[in-house]
């Protein structure tokens, strides 16, 4: 039964010429829509929020925080009005058609608004559960939002113009060239964002280094057009998404996931301090735990070799242990038995080509803690010990002359 018939039963004149009856019917429609909204918001939504607060899971609290249910509740009065208003304005076809179109567009806008809120809540849930570390959820959310936006625009225009959406889609090809010219950077960022998302080149939480843009820090946000990096000095760098596709950058994610962080540092030995070890030094060094096995094995090997030599007293003819070789063997055992060194990764102590700064002894190892602060502490402790132990082997670290050295030489002269 139409509203006009209902009002006639109450004794209200509903003839087409009576504007009062039409106004009353419109007011009644608005009141019914308002009552329905109050019932849904104050009754249904409030009851569901109480259930959410008492539940043990946390993801529903995020939906409540984004007021997803409240935004969907706004659709109820809009839907009721879209049904009742055309019935109330049956005798005013032009006005009824115009208001009906506006109400349909309003419903579409409110629906998109509620879906956007749900997508934001889903993105936050993904961040909390660290899903964004594996998949760039924010990029997908933005992509879906952009798709919904264009769909809403086309459908809204078709509703207002009373034309099929296909009619407007057919005209988009003409505007393609102009759109590509005006929105070139946006389109490039859009395409690059999809590539970053599909190939997992960058994810929130990754440590990336891109010197061209002054970026060296942790990725905070990956969107379709930009990547937000918080540098270690707490500054923020915004990198265009297409720059990460077209230019080179370093992602330290592999280091973090491997569980080991590399130490690659050399200590330069003064060449003048390199020599053969004496018998007294071999006895003293043989008491060091890290050298007992090495010296025992090497002494037996050298003794067997020297038995075949006629003139053992000549250093050129015989074999002897050097202080730098023994020092290198000590370092290898020292880092191999260090509690903070990753035993399943490369462990190397090697001698590099000599330079004007001496002979470099390089330590190439991986710590078992990738956190920056702990990594630096481990590295510092190792090299503190390395520098302090040098005199035990009769070695000196190379150091360029300082002003104090020059003044001391002047005083001696």
Backbone torsions as a table, in degrees:
resi	resn	phi	psi	omega
1	UNK	NA	137.0	179.9
2	UNK	-75.6	161.7	179.6
3	UNK	-63.1	-36.3	-179.1
4	UNK	-61.1	-40.0	178.1
5	UNK	-66.1	-39.8	179.0
6	UNK	-62.8	-41.1	178.6
7	UNK	-68.9	-33.8	178.7
8	UNK	-63.7	-36.4	177.7
9	UNK	-64.1	-24.5	177.5
10	UNK	-91.9	6.3	175.5
11	UNK	86.8	16.8	179.6
12	UNK	-98.1	130.1	-179.5
13	UNK	-69.4	126.2	-177.8
14	UNK	-119.2	29.6	178.7
15	UNK	-68.8	155.2	-177.4
16	UNK	-58.1	-29.4	-176.7
17	UNK	-81.6	-8.1	-176.8
18	UNK	-91.3	103.0	-179.8
19	UNK	-72.9	-23.0	-178.2
20	UNK	-67.0	-41.9	-179.4
21	UNK	-63.2	-39.4	178.1
22	UNK	-63.1	-43.3	178.9
23	UNK	-62.9	-40.0	179.4
24	UNK	-64.2	-41.0	179.5
25	UNK	-64.8	-38.4	178.0
26	UNK	-65.3	-42.5	-179.9
27	UNK	-64.0	-41.3	178.9
28	UNK	-61.9	-39.4	179.3
29	UNK	-63.6	-42.0	179.8
30	UNK	-66.2	-39.7	179.8
31	UNK	-65.2	-44.1	178.9
32	UNK	-62.2	-41.1	178.8
33	UNK	-64.2	-39.3	179.8
34	UNK	-67.1	-41.4	178.7
35	UNK	-64.5	-39.8	178.4
36	UNK	-64.3	-39.3	178.8
37	UNK	-65.1	-43.7	179.2
38	UNK	-63.4	-38.7	179.3
39	UNK	-64.3	-44.0	-178.0
40	UNK	-68.7	-44.9	-175.5
41	UNK	-73.4	-47.9	-176.3
42	UNK	-81.0	-21.8	-178.6
43	UNK	-103.5	-68.6	-173.5
44	UNK	-67.1	-52.2	-176.2
45	UNK	-64.7	-42.3	-179.8
46	UNK	-63.8	-41.2	178.8
47	UNK	-63.5	-41.2	179.1
48	UNK	-66.4	-36.0	177.9
49	UNK	-66.1	-35.5	177.0
50	UNK	-65.3	-41.1	177.2
51	UNK	-62.9	-40.4	-179.9
52	UNK	-63.6	-43.0	-179.4
53	UNK	-63.7	-30.8	-178.0
54	UNK	-89.2	-9.5	-178.9
55	UNK	-74.7	158.6	-177.1
56	UNK	-87.2	-21.1	179.9
57	UNK	-79.2	160.0	-175.9
58	UNK	-107.6	-18.9	-175.0
59	UNK	-66.0	-31.6	179.7
60	UNK	-70.6	-26.2	175.9
61	UNK	-64.7	-32.7	178.8
62	UNK	-68.4	-40.4	176.0
63	UNK	-62.2	-38.2	178.1
64	UNK	-67.8	-37.6	178.8
65	UNK	-63.6	-33.8	177.1
66	UNK	-84.9	1.3	177.0
67	UNK	55.3	45.9	-179.5
68	UNK	-66.6	-45.1	-179.2
69	UNK	-63.7	-40.5	179.4
70	UNK	-62.0	-37.6	-179.4
71	UNK	-74.4	-31.8	173.5
72	UNK	-71.5	-30.0	-179.9
73	UNK	-64.7	-29.0	179.8
74	UNK	-65.0	-21.2	179.2
75	UNK	-68.3	-27.3	-175.5
76	UNK	-60.5	-54.8	179.0
77	UNK	-63.2	-32.9	178.6
78	UNK	-65.7	-39.9	178.2
79	UNK	-67.1	-40.2	179.2
80	UNK	-64.8	-42.6	178.8
81	UNK	-64.2	-37.5	180.0
82	UNK	-66.4	-21.4	177.3
83	UNK	-89.7	-43.4	-172.8
84	UNK	-82.2	-38.6	-176.1
85	UNK	-60.7	-46.8	177.2
86	UNK	-60.0	-33.4	177.1
87	UNK	-68.8	-37.2	179.1
88	UNK	-70.7	-27.6	-177.9
89	UNK	-107.9	38.5	-177.4
90	UNK	-61.2	-37.0	-177.2
91	UNK	-83.1	-2.4	-179.8
92	UNK	-123.0	78.0	-171.4
93	UNK	-61.3	-44.2	-177.5
94	UNK	-64.0	-47.8	178.8
95	UNK	-64.7	-41.4	-179.9
96	UNK	-62.4	-42.3	-179.8
97	UNK	-64.9	-41.6	-178.9
98	UNK	-64.9	-46.9	-179.5
99	UNK	-66.4	-36.5	179.1
100	UNK	-62.1	-41.1	178.4
101	UNK	-65.2	-43.3	179.2
102	UNK	-62.9	-39.4	178.9
103	UNK	-66.9	-38.1	178.7
104	UNK	-65.2	-40.5	176.8
105	UNK	-64.9	-40.0	179.1
106	UNK	-63.0	-41.2	178.2
107	UNK	-61.9	-42.3	179.5
108	UNK	-63.0	-43.6	-179.9
109	UNK	-64.3	-43.8	179.5
110	UNK	-65.0	-36.6	178.6
111	UNK	-65.9	-45.3	178.0
112	UNK	-62.0	-40.1	179.2
113	UNK	-61.2	-43.2	179.7
114	UNK	-67.7	-39.5	178.8
115	UNK	-65.7	-40.3	176.4
116	UNK	-57.0	-43.5	-179.8
117	UNK	-63.6	-40.6	177.2
118	UNK	-64.2	-38.3	177.8
119	UNK	-66.0	-40.4	177.1
120	UNK	-61.9	-40.7	178.1
121	UNK	-65.0	-41.6	178.4
122	UNK	-63.7	-37.7	177.8
123	UNK	-64.8	-40.3	178.9
124	UNK	-66.8	-38.4	177.3
125	UNK	-63.0	-41.2	178.3
126	UNK	-63.1	-38.3	178.4
127	UNK	-65.4	-42.6	-178.1
128	UNK	-66.6	-39.1	-179.1
129	UNK	-85.8	7.5	177.4
130	UNK	62.1	21.1	175.4
131	UNK	-67.2	-29.6	-179.3
132	UNK	-66.8	-16.6	176.2
133	UNK	-71.0	-28.3	-180.0
134	UNK	-97.0	-34.7	-178.9
135	UNK	-131.0	137.3	178.1
136	UNK	-76.9	76.7	-175.0
137	UNK	-60.4	-38.7	-177.6
138	UNK	-61.1	-37.9	178.6
139	UNK	-65.0	-42.0	178.4
140	UNK	-65.4	-39.5	178.6
141	UNK	-63.3	-45.1	179.0
142	UNK	-64.5	-38.2	178.0
143	UNK	-63.0	-43.9	179.7
144	UNK	-67.7	-37.5	176.2
145	UNK	-62.0	-42.4	179.3
146	UNK	-63.9	-40.6	177.9
147	UNK	-62.6	-46.4	178.6
148	UNK	-62.5	-35.3	-179.9
149	UNK	-63.0	-47.8	-179.7
150	UNK	-66.7	-38.3	177.0
151	UNK	-62.5	-43.8	-180.0
152	UNK	-63.1	-40.5	179.2
153	UNK	-62.0	-47.3	-177.4
154	UNK	-66.0	-44.8	-179.7
155	UNK	-65.9	-38.9	179.4
156	UNK	-63.8	-44.4	179.2
157	UNK	-64.0	-40.5	179.7
158	UNK	-65.8	-35.4	177.5
159	UNK	-67.2	-46.5	-179.1
160	UNK	-65.9	-36.2	-179.4
161	UNK	-88.3	-4.7	-179.8
162	UNK	57.3	44.3	178.4
163	UNK	-127.0	160.4	177.5
164	UNK	-71.0	142.8	177.2
165	UNK	-58.0	-27.3	179.2
166	UNK	-62.6	-31.9	180.0
167	UNK	-61.1	-39.3	-178.8
168	UNK	-82.5	-32.2	177.6
169	UNK	-64.2	-33.1	-179.6
170	UNK	-67.1	-22.5	-179.7
171	UNK	-90.3	-3.3	-179.0
172	UNK	-70.4	-27.5	-179.5
173	UNK	-61.6	-32.5	-179.9
174	UNK	-67.0	-32.3	-175.7
175	UNK	-89.6	-2.3	-174.7
176	UNK	-59.4	-47.3	-178.8
177	UNK	-60.3	-44.0	180.0
178	UNK	-66.6	-40.5	179.6
179	UNK	-63.3	-42.3	179.8
180	UNK	-65.7	-32.4	179.7
181	UNK	-73.4	-44.7	-175.2
182	UNK	-76.0	-39.7	-174.6
183	UNK	-107.8	39.8	-177.1
184	UNK	-58.8	-52.1	-177.6
185	UNK	-62.9	-39.4	179.8
186	UNK	-64.9	-40.4	-179.9
187	UNK	-68.0	-41.9	177.1
188	UNK	-59.6	-45.7	178.1
189	UNK	-64.3	-36.3	179.0
190	UNK	-63.2	-48.3	179.8
191	UNK	-65.1	-41.9	179.4
192	UNK	-64.4	-37.9	178.6
193	UNK	-61.9	-37.9	177.0
194	UNK	-65.9	-40.5	178.4
195	UNK	-64.6	-42.8	177.8
196	UNK	-60.9	-39.9	-178.8
197	UNK	-71.3	-43.2	-176.4
198	UNK	-68.4	-38.4	-176.4
199	UNK	-94.6	-0.3	-179.1
200	UNK	52.0	44.1	-179.9
201	UNK	-70.8	-36.6	-179.5
202	UNK	-141.1	136.8	176.5
203	UNK	-134.2	152.8	176.2
204	UNK	-55.8	135.5	-178.1
205	UNK	98.3	-14.4	178.3
206	UNK	-71.1	146.7	171.9
207	UNK	-96.1	115.8	179.1
208	UNK	-120.3	154.6	179.3
209	UNK	-131.8	120.8	-179.7
210	UNK	-139.8	93.2	-172.5
211	UNK	-63.5	-30.1	-177.8
212	UNK	-59.9	-34.4	-179.6
213	UNK	-106.3	8.5	179.4
214	UNK	67.0	28.7	-178.0
215	UNK	-100.9	126.7	176.1
216	UNK	-155.7	89.6	-177.1
217	UNK	178.1	-157.6	-173.6
218	UNK	-97.2	136.7	178.5
219	UNK	-74.7	123.3	-180.0
220	UNK	-96.7	-33.3	-174.5
221	UNK	-152.4	136.3	175.8
222	UNK	-120.8	111.0	178.2
223	UNK	-111.2	-176.9	-177.5
224	UNK	-71.0	-24.7	-175.5
225	UNK	-116.4	-25.3	-176.7
226	UNK	-138.8	158.6	173.8
227	UNK	-121.8	124.1	-176.8
228	UNK	-96.6	122.4	-177.9
229	UNK	-119.7	126.1	173.3
230	UNK	-95.8	111.5	-178.1
231	UNK	-71.3	165.4	-177.2
232	UNK	-67.4	-19.3	175.0
233	UNK	-90.1	14.6	177.0
234	UNK	72.1	6.8	170.4
235	UNK	-79.9	161.5	-177.3
236	UNK	-118.6	130.3	177.7
237	UNK	-115.2	130.1	176.5
238	UNK	-104.3	117.0	-177.9
239	UNK	-106.8	130.1	174.4
240	UNK	-60.0	139.4	-176.7
241	UNK	-61.1	-36.6	-178.3
242	UNK	-69.3	-21.2	178.4
243	UNK	-68.5	-34.0	179.5
244	UNK	-71.6	-19.8	177.8
245	UNK	-89.1	-37.8	-175.2
246	UNK	-89.6	-27.9	-177.9
247	UNK	-108.9	165.2	-179.9
248	UNK	-86.5	142.4	173.7
249	UNK	-149.5	162.9	-178.5
250	UNK	-110.2	127.2	176.6
251	UNK	-110.8	121.4	-177.0
252	UNK	-90.0	16.0	-178.0
253	UNK	-59.6	-40.7	-179.9
254	UNK	-58.4	-38.7	177.9
255	UNK	-63.9	-44.1	-179.0
256	UNK	-65.4	-41.6	-177.7
257	UNK	-72.9	-27.0	-178.1
258	UNK	-73.5	-25.0	-178.8
259	UNK	86.0	6.0	179.0
260	UNK	-134.8	140.9	179.2
261	UNK	-123.2	131.5	-169.4
262	UNK	-76.5	138.9	166.4
263	UNK	-112.0	121.2	178.2
264	UNK	-135.5	94.7	-175.3
265	UNK	-143.9	145.3	-178.0
266	UNK	-113.3	151.2	169.9
267	UNK	-118.0	127.4	-175.0
268	UNK	-91.7	121.9	-177.7
269	UNK	-94.9	131.7	175.5
270	UNK	-64.1	122.4	-175.9
271	UNK	-59.8	-33.6	-178.1
272	UNK	-67.3	-14.6	-179.7
273	UNK	-94.4	-1.4	-178.8
274	UNK	-84.5	130.9	-176.8
275	UNK	-162.5	176.6	174.2
276	UNK	-79.3	151.4	177.5
277	UNK	-83.0	142.0	175.9
278	UNK	-84.8	168.4	179.8
279	UNK	-62.1	-39.4	179.6
280	UNK	-63.3	-40.0	179.7
281	UNK	-68.5	-36.2	178.1
282	UNK	-64.3	-39.7	178.1
283	UNK	-65.1	-42.9	-178.9
284	UNK	-67.8	-44.2	-179.1
285	UNK	-70.5	-24.1	179.2
286	UNK	-66.4	-15.3	178.2
287	UNK	-83.1	-9.2	179.1
288	UNK	-78.0	128.4	-174.8
289	UNK	-56.6	-42.5	-176.7
290	UNK	-71.8	-9.6	-177.4
291	UNK	-113.4	-6.1	-175.6
292	UNK	-59.8	-50.0	-179.2
293	UNK	-67.1	-41.2	-177.2
294	UNK	-64.8	-50.1	-177.9
295	UNK	-66.6	-37.9	177.5
296	UNK	-62.2	-43.4	179.4
297	UNK	-67.9	-42.6	-177.4
298	UNK	-70.4	-39.8	179.5
299	UNK	-62.3	-41.1	177.0
300	UNK	-64.6	-41.5	-179.1
301	UNK	-65.0	-44.2	-179.3
302	UNK	-69.0	-38.4	179.7
303	UNK	-62.2	-42.0	178.3
304	UNK	-65.1	-37.6	179.9
305	UNK	-68.8	-41.2	-176.3
306	UNK	-72.7	-19.7	178.0
307	UNK	-62.7	-28.3	-178.8
308	UNK	-87.7	1.0	-178.4
309	UNK	-99.6	134.1	-178.8
310	UNK	-77.1	-43.9	-176.9
311	UNK	-108.7	83.7	-176.0
312	UNK	-74.1	-27.8	-175.2
313	UNK	-69.2	-19.1	178.0
314	UNK	-82.6	117.9	-176.0
315	UNK	-57.5	-30.7	-177.6
316	UNK	-68.9	-32.7	-177.4
317	UNK	-80.0	-37.0	-173.8
318	UNK	-96.7	170.4	175.9
319	UNK	-104.1	138.8	176.9
320	UNK	-142.5	156.6	177.7
321	UNK	-80.6	140.1	176.8
322	UNK	-99.6	157.2	178.9
323	UNK	-69.4	-33.3	-179.3
324	UNK	-73.4	-36.2	176.8
325	UNK	-67.1	-41.3	177.5
326	UNK	-66.8	-37.4	176.9
327	UNK	-63.0	-41.9	178.5
328	UNK	-63.4	-40.9	178.1
329	UNK	-64.9	-38.5	177.9
330	UNK	-62.6	-45.4	-178.7
331	UNK	-61.1	-40.1	-180.0
332	UNK	-62.0	-44.4	178.4
333	UNK	-68.6	-35.5	-178.8
334	UNK	-63.4	-49.4	-178.8
335	UNK	-72.9	-30.6	179.5
336	UNK	-66.3	-28.8	-179.0
337	UNK	-101.0	5.3	-179.8
338	UNK	-74.2	134.7	-175.2
339	UNK	-69.4	-21.4	-177.4
340	UNK	-100.8	12.2	179.8
341	UNK	-104.6	134.8	-179.8
342	UNK	-72.9	118.3	-174.2
343	UNK	-80.7	-18.1	-176.6
344	UNK	-94.4	4.7	179.3
345	UNK	-115.4	174.8	-176.1
346	UNK	-55.3	130.3	177.1
347	UNK	-130.4	111.6	-171.3
348	UNK	-144.3	132.6	170.1
349	UNK	-123.9	114.5	-172.9
350	UNK	-133.5	158.5	176.9
351	UNK	-100.9	126.7	179.8
352	UNK	-95.9	173.0	179.3
353	UNK	-61.8	138.4	-178.9
354	UNK	-67.6	149.3	179.2
355	UNK	-130.7	-176.0	177.5
356	UNK	-68.0	-11.0	178.1
357	UNK	-100.5	9.1	177.3
358	UNK	112.6	-159.9	-179.4
359	UNK	-103.8	115.2	-179.7
360	UNK	-78.0	129.1	170.0
361	UNK	-107.4	110.9	-174.2
362	UNK	-97.9	134.0	174.1
363	UNK	-104.4	119.7	-177.7
364	UNK	-123.2	99.6	-174.4
365	UNK	-143.4	175.6	178.1
366	UNK	-128.7	132.8	174.9
367	UNK	-79.9	157.0	178.4
368	UNK	-93.8	10.8	175.4
369	UNK	-131.1	117.5	-175.0
370	UNK	-89.3	-4.6	179.6
371	UNK	-67.5	136.4	-170.0
372	UNK	-57.0	-50.4	-175.4
373	UNK	-61.2	-46.4	-178.9
374	UNK	-69.0	-36.7	177.7
375	UNK	-59.9	-45.9	-179.9
376	UNK	-65.6	-36.9	177.9
377	UNK	-64.1	-44.4	179.8
378	UNK	-63.0	-45.8	179.9
379	UNK	-62.7	-42.9	178.9
380	UNK	-63.7	-43.0	179.6
381	UNK	-62.0	-40.7	-179.2
382	UNK	-63.3	-47.1	-175.9
383	UNK	-79.2	-23.0	169.2
384	UNK	-58.5	-45.9	-179.9
385	UNK	-67.1	-40.1	-177.9
386	UNK	-61.5	-46.5	-179.5
387	UNK	-67.0	-37.4	-177.5
388	UNK	-71.6	-27.1	-175.2
389	UNK	-87.3	-10.4	-176.8
390	UNK	-54.5	-46.9	-178.3
391	UNK	-59.8	-26.6	178.3
392	UNK	-61.8	-24.2	179.7
393	UNK	-104.5	6.4	-179.5
394	UNK	70.7	27.1	-178.9
395	UNK	-109.4	156.3	176.5
396	UNK	-128.3	142.4	173.9
397	UNK	-80.9	141.9	-180.0
398	UNK	-73.0	138.6	176.2
399	UNK	-147.0	128.5	-179.7
400	UNK	-63.3	147.4	-179.8
401	UNK	-58.0	138.8	177.7
402	UNK	-105.0	176.5	177.2
403	UNK	-61.3	-34.1	178.6
404	UNK	-65.1	-38.1	178.0
405	UNK	-63.8	-41.9	-179.9
406	UNK	-64.0	-42.2	-179.8
407	UNK	-67.5	-35.2	179.9
408	UNK	-68.1	-38.5	177.3
409	UNK	-65.3	-37.9	179.3
410	UNK	-65.6	-37.5	-179.6
411	UNK	-69.5	-32.8	179.8
412	UNK	-71.3	-31.3	-179.8
413	UNK	-76.8	NA	NA
